[in-house]
Amino acid sequence: MSSLSHSPTPNDLTITPRDVRFGREDRQGRWWLNGDPIASAFHTALSVTFPKGEAMFIEAVKAHREGVPDKLAREIRAFTQQEVIHSREHVVFNRKAAEAGYDLSELEADVDQVMGLIKARPPIVNLMATIALEHYTAMMAAVMLKDPRMYEGAEEEWAALWKWHAIEEIEHKGVAYDTWLHATKDWSRFRRWRAKSLMMLLVTTRFWPRRVKGMKALLRQDGLTGWRVSARIWWYLLGSPGILRRSFFPWLAYFMPGFHPWNHDDRALIGKYESDYADAVLTAQSSAPELAAAAA
């Protein structure tokens, strides 16, 4: 019996690509998130990873879609469309950060180095990395949407972008994992658990240090350096709003036998915001050609 027979992905889940465009005519303040250099740097450093990172997620999932059930095939198509749009909008966000005066070349070089390492690995390893990183994006998305203070005082257009991205990350959080279950259906449960757990540990040892490194690179361009800045970074991650701290138990759940992203159904978070983007919902008939091509 396929591992997908036991997948807790909701049968009534709908993954809805929303073709939204943000900030084309807007400028971006250097400290666009409530005048807070630390919060702004965290989001900008994270955003730099998205265009190439999400392209990798798409390719990793598509490489293992042969023979998947029809429902998962439809979800992979919607996942791909969402990720293509996310990449497009974060290209714009990153360009606006550059126009605000930030040199992103150091952060982009770091992403290129990681992508180079990934391309040298077998496709199943890339899928393992994808399910770990998709869990990270879903964890952080939940934190971002649960805390109404997260984007208080932020420039409206960019706050909207991050909320939109977060709801779609929650919505498609099980697609890569279900693809992984399909791709490893002939593996033993222990082999699957060991492989994904080791990959999550490896990803974690690199994820947070690289985000902190990227934040410091941006803050240095604002003349903010030294131990006080480092302390403020770690307070942001561990204290308030505490994105790293509040992600710990969801991260730990990844290592539990029987883990699946949809063991915790947090679609209520989507419902809080999805009406804001109802007019941008893509249908099969209205999908832009480039999105349809990417999903093919």
Residue frames relative to the residue before (quaternion, step in Angstrom):
aa qw qx qy qz dx dy dz
M 1.0000 0.0000 0.0000 0.0000 0.00 0.00 0.00
S 0.5022 -0.6636 0.4623 0.3061 3.57 -0.90 0.91
S 0.5685 -0.5892 0.4559 0.3492 3.54 -1.15 0.68
L 0.5980 0.5873 -0.3616 0.4083 3.58 1.13 -0.56
S 0.5266 0.6333 -0.4154 0.3861 3.58 1.20 -0.34
H 0.7413 0.3791 -0.1994 0.5167 3.56 1.19 -0.59
S 0.4023 0.7312 -0.4740 0.2809 3.59 1.22 0.15
P 0.3299 -0.7655 0.5164 0.1961 3.60 -0.83 0.93
T 0.3017 0.7357 -0.5469 0.2620 3.61 1.15 0.35
P 0.4861 -0.6993 0.4249 0.3067 3.63 -0.61 1.06
N 0.4992 -0.6673 0.4652 0.2985 3.57 -0.92 0.87
D 0.7295 0.4132 -0.2344 0.4922 3.56 1.12 -0.64
L 0.3670 0.7353 -0.4931 0.2854 3.59 1.24 0.30
T 0.0807 -0.7648 0.6376 0.0445 3.54 -1.00 0.88
I 0.1901 -0.7620 0.6112 0.0983 3.56 -0.77 1.07
T 0.0869 -0.8565 0.5067 -0.0454 3.52 -0.36 1.32
P 0.2567 -0.7539 0.5814 0.1666 3.62 -0.42 1.11
R 0.1105 -0.7795 0.6159 0.0284 3.56 -0.88 1.01
D 0.2376 -0.8099 0.5250 0.1101 3.56 -0.36 1.24
V 0.1274 0.8098 -0.5494 0.1616 3.55 0.21 1.33
R 0.1584 -0.7687 0.6139 0.0841 3.56 -1.10 0.77
F 0.1436 -0.8229 0.5494 0.0160 3.52 -0.77 1.11
G 0.9176 0.1247 -0.0414 0.3752 3.45 -1.31 0.66
R 0.2761 0.7893 -0.5193 0.1765 3.59 1.11 0.41
E 0.7690 0.3290 -0.1706 0.5208 3.56 1.04 -0.77
D 0.5915 0.5986 -0.3472 0.4138 3.58 1.29 0.01
R 0.3568 -0.6512 0.6108 0.2750 3.49 -1.31 0.39
Q 0.2948 -0.7351 0.5782 0.1960 3.53 -1.25 0.37
G 0.3835 -0.7119 0.5391 0.2356 3.55 -0.80 1.00
R 0.5878 -0.5749 0.4165 0.3880 3.56 -1.08 0.59
W 0.7606 0.1947 -0.1171 0.6082 3.57 1.05 -0.79
W 0.0269 -0.8810 0.4720 -0.0187 3.51 0.75 1.19
L 0.6881 0.4580 -0.2838 0.4860 3.60 1.17 -0.48
N 0.8188 -0.2850 0.1231 0.4829 3.53 -0.04 1.39
G 0.6290 -0.5655 0.3356 0.4147 3.57 1.08 0.65
D 0.5161 0.6459 -0.3994 0.3961 3.58 1.28 0.28
P 0.3370 -0.7710 0.4962 0.2137 3.62 -0.41 1.12
I 0.6417 0.5353 -0.3370 0.4337 3.60 1.03 -0.71
A 0.6817 0.4749 -0.2855 0.4778 3.59 0.81 -0.99
S 0.6513 0.5121 -0.3186 0.4604 3.58 0.96 -0.83
A 0.6662 0.5035 -0.3034 0.4589 3.58 0.94 -0.87
F 0.6096 0.5501 -0.3614 0.4419 3.60 1.00 -0.74
H 0.7095 0.4589 -0.2720 0.4605 3.57 0.77 -1.00
T 0.6597 0.5010 -0.3222 0.4583 3.58 0.94 -0.79
A 0.6444 0.5118 -0.3256 0.4655 3.59 0.94 -0.82
L 0.6531 0.4997 -0.3077 0.4786 3.58 1.04 -0.76
S 0.6471 0.5456 -0.3191 0.4264 3.56 0.96 -0.88
V 0.6030 0.5769 -0.3643 0.4134 3.60 1.01 -0.72
T 0.6670 0.5169 -0.3070 0.4400 3.60 1.09 -0.64
F 0.6068 0.6555 -0.3474 0.2855 3.59 1.07 -0.64
P 0.6669 0.5186 -0.3755 0.3813 3.67 0.62 -0.85
K 0.7471 0.3619 -0.2302 0.5078 3.60 0.77 -0.92
G 0.6221 0.5552 -0.3477 0.4289 3.58 1.04 -0.68
E 0.7084 0.4476 -0.2776 0.4698 3.57 0.86 -0.88
A 0.5631 0.5551 -0.3875 0.4739 3.58 1.20 -0.42
M 0.6349 0.5197 -0.3231 0.4716 3.58 1.06 -0.74
F 0.6219 0.5406 -0.3436 0.4506 3.59 0.99 -0.82
I 0.6447 0.5341 -0.3173 0.4454 3.57 0.92 -0.94
E 0.7008 0.4711 -0.2779 0.4580 3.57 0.79 -1.01
A 0.6354 0.5366 -0.3354 0.4426 3.59 1.02 -0.77
V 0.6814 0.4696 -0.2865 0.4828 3.58 0.97 -0.84
K 0.6732 0.5065 -0.3083 0.4418 3.60 0.84 -0.93
A 0.6148 0.5719 -0.3465 0.4181 3.59 1.11 -0.64
H 0.7691 0.3276 -0.1692 0.5220 3.60 1.21 -0.41
R 0.4555 0.7260 -0.4273 0.2879 3.60 1.17 0.36
E 0.4677 0.6873 -0.4563 0.3172 3.60 1.19 -0.19
G 0.8440 0.1902 -0.1553 0.4768 3.55 -0.88 0.98
V 0.4436 0.6872 -0.4802 0.3168 3.61 1.19 0.12
P 0.6079 -0.5456 0.4135 0.4022 3.61 -1.16 0.44
D 0.6719 -0.5307 0.3361 0.3923 3.55 -1.20 0.57
K 0.6395 0.5320 -0.3386 0.4397 3.59 0.93 -0.83
L 0.6822 0.4657 -0.2930 0.4815 3.58 0.88 -0.87
A 0.5988 0.5533 -0.3647 0.4497 3.61 1.04 -0.66
R 0.6560 0.4895 -0.3136 0.4813 3.60 0.97 -0.82
E 0.6564 0.5099 -0.3138 0.4590 3.58 1.00 -0.80
I 0.6199 0.5262 -0.3458 0.4683 3.60 1.04 -0.69
R 0.6363 0.5230 -0.3325 0.4594 3.58 0.98 -0.78
A 0.6827 0.4724 -0.2900 0.4760 3.60 0.90 -0.91
F 0.6012 0.5561 -0.3366 0.4648 3.59 1.07 -0.79
T 0.6633 0.5097 -0.3003 0.4583 3.56 0.90 -0.95
Q 0.6593 0.4989 -0.3158 0.4655 3.57 0.90 -0.86
Q 0.6391 0.5161 -0.3350 0.4615 3.59 0.93 -0.80
E 0.7007 0.4834 -0.2869 0.4395 3.58 0.81 -0.98
V 0.6028 0.5451 -0.3565 0.4610 3.60 1.07 -0.66
I 0.6721 0.4797 -0.2963 0.4800 3.58 0.93 -0.89
H 0.6126 0.5399 -0.3540 0.4560 3.61 0.98 -0.76
S 0.6556 0.5129 -0.3167 0.4547 3.58 0.87 -0.93
R 0.6466 0.5328 -0.3140 0.4466 3.56 0.93 -0.93
E 0.7150 0.4547 -0.2696 0.4576 3.58 0.83 -0.95
H 0.6691 0.4714 -0.3232 0.4751 3.60 1.03 -0.56
V 0.5216 0.5713 -0.4229 0.4720 3.59 1.20 -0.25
V 0.6564 0.4963 -0.3000 0.4824 3.57 0.98 -0.87
F 0.6451 0.5224 -0.3196 0.4569 3.59 0.88 -0.94
N 0.6842 0.4824 -0.2897 0.4639 3.58 0.88 -0.91
R 0.6277 0.5243 -0.3382 0.4655 3.57 1.06 -0.70
K 0.6419 0.5140 -0.3224 0.4688 3.57 1.03 -0.75
A 0.6169 0.5225 -0.3462 0.4760 3.60 1.07 -0.65
A 0.6476 0.5032 -0.3165 0.4767 3.58 1.01 -0.79
E 0.6507 0.5091 -0.3134 0.4682 3.58 1.01 -0.79
A 0.6311 0.5203 -0.3266 0.4736 3.57 1.21 -0.52
G 0.6730 -0.5391 0.2700 0.4285 3.57 1.30 -0.01
Y 0.5456 0.6234 -0.4089 0.3827 3.59 1.23 0.01
D 0.2960 -0.6987 0.6242 0.1858 3.53 -1.12 0.80
L 0.1520 -0.8312 0.5331 0.0429 3.57 -0.42 1.24
S 0.3845 0.7760 -0.4528 0.2119 3.58 1.27 -0.04
E 0.6356 0.5261 -0.3435 0.4486 3.62 0.98 -0.74
L 0.6725 0.4834 -0.2946 0.4767 3.57 0.96 -0.85
E 0.6549 0.5097 -0.3157 0.4602 3.59 0.99 -0.80
A 0.6244 0.5329 -0.3375 0.4607 3.59 1.05 -0.72
D 0.6251 0.5359 -0.3289 0.4624 3.56 1.07 -0.74
V 0.6398 0.5073 -0.3157 0.4835 3.58 1.02 -0.82
D 0.6482 0.5252 -0.3203 0.4488 3.59 0.94 -0.87
Q 0.6278 0.5348 -0.3352 0.4555 3.57 1.03 -0.76
V 0.6600 0.4972 -0.3024 0.4751 3.58 0.93 -0.90
M 0.6575 0.5090 -0.3171 0.4561 3.59 0.91 -0.88
G 0.6189 0.5474 -0.3372 0.4513 3.58 1.07 -0.69
L 0.6498 0.5053 -0.3074 0.4774 3.55 1.02 -0.81
I 0.6527 0.5287 -0.3124 0.4436 3.56 0.99 -0.87
K 0.6692 0.5214 -0.3081 0.4306 3.58 0.89 -0.90
A 0.6542 0.5162 -0.3096 0.4579 3.56 1.20 -0.47
R 0.6369 0.5390 -0.3176 0.4505 3.58 1.27 -0.16
P 0.6080 -0.5489 0.4123 0.3987 3.62 -1.18 0.42
P 0.6531 -0.5487 0.3484 0.3886 3.62 -1.12 0.59
I 0.6492 0.5167 -0.3478 0.4365 3.63 0.93 -0.73
V 0.6076 0.5321 -0.3538 0.4718 3.60 1.12 -0.57
N 0.6376 0.5177 -0.3243 0.4694 3.58 1.01 -0.78
L 0.6412 0.5052 -0.3308 0.4734 3.59 1.05 -0.69
M 0.6157 0.5304 -0.3450 0.4697 3.60 1.06 -0.68
A 0.6499 0.4966 -0.3153 0.4813 3.57 0.98 -0.82
T 0.6372 0.5435 -0.3228 0.4409 3.57 1.02 -0.79
I 0.6839 0.4709 -0.3214 0.4552 3.62 0.82 -0.84
A 0.6225 0.5228 -0.3483 0.4667 3.59 1.09 -0.61
L 0.7059 0.4566 -0.2692 0.4698 3.59 0.86 -0.93
E 0.6090 0.5279 -0.3550 0.4737 3.59 1.10 -0.59
H 0.6131 0.5194 -0.3531 0.4792 3.58 1.10 -0.61
Y 0.6233 0.5306 -0.3387 0.4639 3.58 1.02 -0.74
T 0.6828 0.4806 -0.3093 0.4551 3.59 0.80 -0.92
A 0.6531 0.5045 -0.3216 0.4642 3.59 1.01 -0.75
M 0.6266 0.5322 -0.3391 0.4574 3.60 0.99 -0.77
M 0.7042 0.4569 -0.2714 0.4709 3.55 0.82 -1.01
A 0.6045 0.5554 -0.3576 0.4452 3.59 1.05 -0.70
A 0.6539 0.5120 -0.3191 0.4564 3.58 0.95 -0.84
V 0.6348 0.5160 -0.3278 0.4726 3.59 0.98 -0.81
M 0.6693 0.5210 -0.3007 0.4361 3.57 0.90 -0.94
L 0.7296 0.4301 -0.2456 0.4716 3.58 0.97 -0.81
K 0.6309 0.5523 -0.3402 0.4256 3.59 1.10 -0.58
D 0.7440 0.4042 -0.2056 0.4907 3.57 1.01 -0.83
P 0.2990 -0.7897 0.5034 0.1832 3.63 -0.26 1.17
R 0.6146 0.5590 -0.3520 0.4312 3.59 1.21 -0.33
M 0.4654 0.7307 -0.4285 0.2566 3.56 1.22 -0.43
Y 0.8168 0.1879 -0.0775 0.5400 3.59 0.88 -0.90
E 0.2752 0.7500 -0.5445 0.2557 3.58 1.12 0.57
G 0.8337 0.1906 -0.1572 0.4938 3.55 -0.92 0.94
A 0.4838 0.6655 -0.4420 0.3574 3.60 1.24 0.08
E 0.5808 -0.5251 0.4696 0.4080 3.54 -1.24 0.37
E 0.5607 -0.7013 0.3259 0.2960 3.51 -0.60 1.27
E 0.6772 0.5168 -0.3154 0.4180 3.56 0.82 -0.94
W 0.7120 0.4514 -0.2690 0.4657 3.57 0.94 -0.87
A 0.5799 0.5433 -0.3763 0.4765 3.58 1.11 -0.52
A 0.6464 0.5218 -0.3147 0.4592 3.58 0.98 -0.85
L 0.6217 0.5469 -0.3401 0.4458 3.57 1.00 -0.80
W 0.7114 0.4626 -0.2762 0.4513 3.58 0.76 -0.99
K 0.6355 0.5079 -0.3399 0.4718 3.61 1.03 -0.66
W 0.6321 0.5255 -0.3203 0.4709 3.59 0.99 -0.85
H 0.6595 0.4981 -0.3152 0.4665 3.57 0.87 -0.91
A 0.6563 0.5357 -0.3156 0.4274 3.58 0.92 -0.89
I 0.6757 0.4876 -0.3299 0.4436 3.61 0.83 -0.85
E 0.6737 0.4803 -0.3150 0.4650 3.59 1.00 -0.68
E 0.5991 0.5419 -0.3687 0.4599 3.60 1.10 -0.54
I 0.6412 0.4896 -0.3275 0.4918 3.59 1.01 -0.72
E 0.6518 0.5552 -0.3186 0.4067 3.56 0.89 -0.95
H 0.8009 0.2797 -0.1496 0.5078 3.61 0.87 -0.86
K 0.3059 0.8206 -0.4544 0.1626 3.58 1.26 0.27
G 0.7144 0.4519 -0.2695 0.4613 3.60 1.14 -0.42
V 0.4815 0.7105 -0.4338 0.2741 3.61 1.18 -0.26
A 0.6885 0.4576 -0.2933 0.4802 3.59 0.77 -0.96
Y 0.6524 0.5203 -0.3260 0.4442 3.58 1.00 -0.78
D 0.6555 0.4851 -0.3188 0.4831 3.60 0.95 -0.77
T 0.6075 0.5286 -0.3502 0.4784 3.60 1.09 -0.61
W 0.6223 0.5339 -0.3174 0.4765 3.57 1.09 -0.78
L 0.6443 0.5122 -0.3244 0.4662 3.60 0.94 -0.84
H 0.6480 0.5034 -0.3129 0.4783 3.56 1.03 -0.78
A 0.6925 0.4988 -0.2864 0.4354 3.58 0.84 -0.98
T 0.7625 0.3299 -0.1720 0.5293 3.59 1.14 -0.63
K 0.2462 0.8213 -0.4895 0.1589 3.59 1.20 0.46
D 0.6914 0.4537 -0.2797 0.4877 3.59 1.19 -0.47
W 0.5347 0.6120 -0.4132 0.4109 3.60 1.28 0.03
S 0.5120 -0.5853 0.5108 0.3667 3.53 -1.26 0.36
R 0.6322 -0.5326 0.3924 0.4034 3.58 -1.21 0.44
F 0.6533 0.5158 -0.3262 0.4480 3.59 0.98 -0.78
R 0.6455 0.5144 -0.3313 0.4572 3.59 0.92 -0.84
R 0.6548 0.5087 -0.3119 0.4638 3.57 0.95 -0.87
W 0.6638 0.5053 -0.3044 0.4598 3.59 0.90 -0.93
R 0.6685 0.5054 -0.3119 0.4477 3.59 0.85 -0.91
A 0.6756 0.5064 -0.3036 0.4416 3.59 0.85 -0.94
K 0.7150 0.4419 -0.2774 0.4652 3.59 0.77 -0.96
S 0.6325 0.5344 -0.3371 0.4480 3.59 1.07 -0.67
L 0.6484 0.5019 -0.3178 0.4760 3.59 0.93 -0.84
M 0.6495 0.5084 -0.3240 0.4633 3.58 0.99 -0.78
M 0.6395 0.5157 -0.3391 0.4584 3.60 0.95 -0.77
L 0.6371 0.5135 -0.3337 0.4681 3.60 0.97 -0.78
L 0.6553 0.5044 -0.3128 0.4672 3.58 0.96 -0.84
V 0.6502 0.5131 -0.3152 0.4633 3.58 0.91 -0.91
T 0.6710 0.5218 -0.3022 0.4315 3.58 0.91 -0.93
T 0.6458 0.5268 -0.3322 0.4417 3.59 0.98 -0.79
R 0.7266 0.4048 -0.2350 0.5030 3.57 1.21 -0.43
F 0.6053 0.6164 -0.3666 0.3454 3.58 1.01 -0.80
W 0.7637 0.3941 -0.2340 0.4546 3.59 0.53 -1.11
P 0.6367 0.5090 -0.3598 0.4540 3.67 0.89 -0.70
R 0.6674 0.4926 -0.3115 0.4636 3.59 0.99 -0.75
R 0.6274 0.5098 -0.3514 0.4722 3.61 1.04 -0.63
V 0.6503 0.5014 -0.3202 0.4725 3.60 0.95 -0.82
K 0.6295 0.5305 -0.3302 0.4618 3.58 0.98 -0.82
G 0.6690 0.4956 -0.2994 0.4660 3.59 0.95 -0.87
M 0.6271 0.5279 -0.3354 0.4643 3.58 1.00 -0.79
K 0.6745 0.4955 -0.3030 0.4557 3.58 0.87 -0.91
A 0.6212 0.5411 -0.3446 0.4500 3.59 1.05 -0.68
L 0.6694 0.4772 -0.2918 0.4889 3.57 1.03 -0.78
L 0.6810 0.4968 -0.2933 0.4510 3.58 0.87 -0.93
R 0.5872 0.5748 -0.3620 0.4401 3.56 1.12 -0.63
Q 0.6484 0.5129 -0.3144 0.4666 3.58 1.11 -0.67
D 0.6583 0.4455 -0.3010 0.5269 3.56 1.31 -0.21
G 0.5479 -0.6318 0.3877 0.3877 3.56 1.28 0.12
L 0.5387 0.6149 -0.3972 0.4171 3.56 1.24 0.36
T 0.1988 0.7730 -0.5674 0.2025 3.57 -0.36 1.27
G 0.6312 0.5818 -0.3855 0.3384 3.54 -1.33 -0.03
W 0.7362 -0.4624 0.2853 0.4036 3.51 -1.36 0.19
R 0.6065 0.5564 -0.3690 0.4318 3.59 1.08 -0.60
V 0.6393 0.5078 -0.3222 0.4792 3.57 1.03 -0.75
S 0.6323 0.5218 -0.3277 0.4696 3.59 0.99 -0.82
A 0.6479 0.5162 -0.3163 0.4623 3.57 0.98 -0.84
R 0.6571 0.5024 -0.3163 0.4645 3.59 0.99 -0.78
I 0.6040 0.5473 -0.3525 0.4598 3.58 1.07 -0.68
W 0.7178 0.4433 -0.2619 0.4687 3.56 0.81 -1.01
W 0.5921 0.5330 -0.3757 0.4734 3.58 1.13 -0.45
Y 0.6220 0.5304 -0.3388 0.4659 3.59 1.01 -0.75
L 0.7155 0.4552 -0.2560 0.4640 3.58 0.93 -0.90
L 0.8075 0.3040 -0.1259 0.4895 3.58 0.92 -0.92
G 0.7260 0.4222 -0.2342 0.4897 3.57 1.14 -0.60
S 0.7627 -0.2555 0.2323 0.5469 3.55 0.01 -1.31
P 0.4994 -0.2362 -0.8218 0.1396 1.60 -1.46 2.06
G 0.4505 -0.7417 0.4249 0.2576 3.59 1.24 -0.04
I 0.0767 0.8389 -0.5344 0.0692 3.59 0.90 0.88
L 0.6729 0.4765 -0.2954 0.4827 3.58 0.93 -0.85
R 0.6598 0.5107 -0.3122 0.4543 3.61 0.85 -0.92
R 0.7308 0.4460 -0.2461 0.4544 3.57 0.81 -0.98
S 0.6333 0.5099 -0.3316 0.4784 3.58 1.28 -0.16
F 0.4713 0.7333 -0.4240 0.2456 3.58 1.22 -0.35
F 0.7227 0.4359 -0.2801 0.4573 3.62 0.70 -0.96
P 0.6233 0.4940 -0.3608 0.4871 3.66 0.99 -0.59
W 0.6194 0.5266 -0.3411 0.4720 3.59 1.08 -0.70
L 0.6588 0.5174 -0.3052 0.4529 3.58 0.91 -0.92
A 0.6080 0.5805 -0.3496 0.4136 3.58 1.05 -0.75
Y 0.5465 0.6406 -0.3818 0.3811 3.59 1.17 -0.59
F 0.7128 0.4634 -0.2443 0.4663 3.58 1.10 -0.71
M 0.5210 0.6461 -0.4147 0.3730 3.60 1.24 -0.10
P 0.5254 -0.5972 0.4851 0.3633 3.60 -1.04 0.67
G 0.7976 0.2673 -0.2097 0.4985 3.55 -0.95 0.87
F 0.3429 0.7472 -0.5087 0.2555 3.60 1.21 0.23
H 0.1408 0.7199 -0.6780 0.0485 3.49 -1.30 0.63
P 0.5897 -0.6003 0.3891 0.3749 3.63 -0.95 0.73
W 0.7303 0.4244 -0.2467 0.4751 3.60 1.04 -0.69
N 0.3366 0.6966 -0.5436 0.3255 3.58 1.15 0.48
H 0.7271 0.2593 -0.1798 0.6096 3.55 1.26 -0.49
D 0.1768 -0.8059 0.5611 0.0667 3.56 -0.39 1.25
D 0.0394 0.8252 -0.5585 0.0748 3.56 -0.28 1.26
R 0.2099 0.8066 -0.5253 0.1715 3.57 1.03 0.77
A 0.5012 0.6409 -0.4352 0.3855 3.60 1.21 -0.25
L 0.6050 0.5523 -0.3539 0.4513 3.59 1.12 -0.59
I 0.6188 0.5267 -0.3407 0.4729 3.57 1.09 -0.69
G 0.6597 0.5494 -0.3059 0.4115 3.55 0.92 -0.93
K 0.5962 0.5858 -0.3584 0.4159 3.58 1.17 -0.55
Y 0.8181 0.2797 -0.0967 0.4931 3.56 1.07 -0.71
E 0.5501 0.6804 -0.4036 0.2675 3.59 1.08 -0.59
S 0.5887 0.5806 -0.3857 0.4094 3.63 1.09 -0.54
D 0.5653 0.6055 -0.3830 0.4088 3.58 1.19 -0.45
Y 0.7807 0.3125 -0.1466 0.5209 3.57 1.16 -0.59
A 0.2865 0.8057 -0.4830 0.1882 3.56 1.27 0.32
D 0.6698 0.5227 -0.3074 0.4286 3.58 0.98 -0.79
A 0.6979 0.4774 -0.2680 0.4618 3.59 1.23 -0.34
V 0.3708 0.7468 -0.4851 0.2636 3.59 1.26 0.17
L 0.3084 -0.7419 0.5701 0.1719 3.55 -0.96 0.94
T 0.1609 -0.7418 0.6380 0.1298 3.55 -1.13 0.68
A 0.6849 -0.4701 0.3451 0.4368 3.55 -1.25 0.24
Q 0.6790 0.4997 -0.2921 0.4516 3.55 1.09 -0.73
S 0.7698 0.3861 -0.1987 0.4678 3.58 1.03 -0.74
S 0.3784 0.7380 -0.4878 0.2725 3.60 1.25 0.07
A 0.4866 -0.6509 0.4978 0.3028 3.53 -0.96 0.87
P 0.6368 -0.5700 0.3494 0.3840 3.62 -1.05 0.69
E 0.6708 0.5045 -0.3190 0.4401 3.58 0.92 -0.85
L 0.6375 0.5096 -0.3328 0.4724 3.58 1.11 -0.63
A 0.6424 0.5123 -0.3221 0.4703 3.55 0.98 -0.81
A 0.6508 0.5172 -0.3183 0.4557 3.58 0.98 -0.81
A 0.6555 0.5209 -0.3130 0.4483 3.56 0.97 -0.83
A 0.7024 0.4664 -0.2642 0.4682 3.56 1.04 -0.77
A 0.5535 0.6394 -0.3866 0.3678 3.57 1.22 -0.39
